[in-house]
Amino acid sequence: MTTATAAAGQSADAELARRITARDERAFEALMRAHNRMLFRLARSILKDDAEAEDAVQEAYLSAYRSIATFRGGAKLSTWLARIVINQSFARLRLRKRDAVVVPIDASAHDAEEGIMAESSAQRPEAAAMRNEMRRLLERRIDALPEQFRTVFVLREVEEMSVEETAECLDLAPATVRTRAFRARALLRESLSRDLDAVTVEAFAFGGERCDRIVANVLERARLINKQETMK
């Protein structure tokens, strides 16, 4: 990013913050729409739960709204918001542990909200279903990453932030971001490789409905042959 581009971004952030401080609802909506995806993914990487991540982002926005006058433009507005979301998410984790609430890793709620969406009218339902299952598998494996690697991975690989932006959001050294991102990718490859090994032996499975169907079809044709032979 050039100095001019950075300066323009800071100016735009400052203007947006000024309008929100004046309680300009359209400016606040623009802020949310611009950062919703990144902040949700960030909260989700910490909490590993869609509903809690949504709640955390909403609470973070309200906190930002109440304190927007304190934004001085020393950091990007996106970074300022990210830190609020991180604090809100970790506060929820502490509350969860204090109350001894066990939240299982369960993708069912997420799956219930998202049906299989074809990328085009020509895409076969089988291909769409396969892509959906692969996405769910990847999400489960990202959830299983250790926390310090998971959040870096989501910002770097999913949200496609730069090393410097990720470092600023998480208050880490750039070298630490690079190390954790590398380790996260390695752990993810290992876990996905184990999944692949486990299902390879089950490829082209034969049994159940397929077996019954073949047997029934052959028996039906065999009976027809028998009937033809007795008529000779």
KAURLIN-V73937 format. One record per helix or strand. SS is the DSSP state (H for helix, E for strand). FROM is the first residue (numbers start at 1). LEN is the number of residues. If there is no record, write none. Layout:
ss: {SS:SS}
from: {FROM:FROM}
len: {LEN:LEN}
//
This chain:
ss: {H:H:H:H:H:H:H:H:H:H}
from: {3:25:50:77:108:125:147:163:174:208}
len: {19:23:21:22:6:19:12:8:27:23}
//
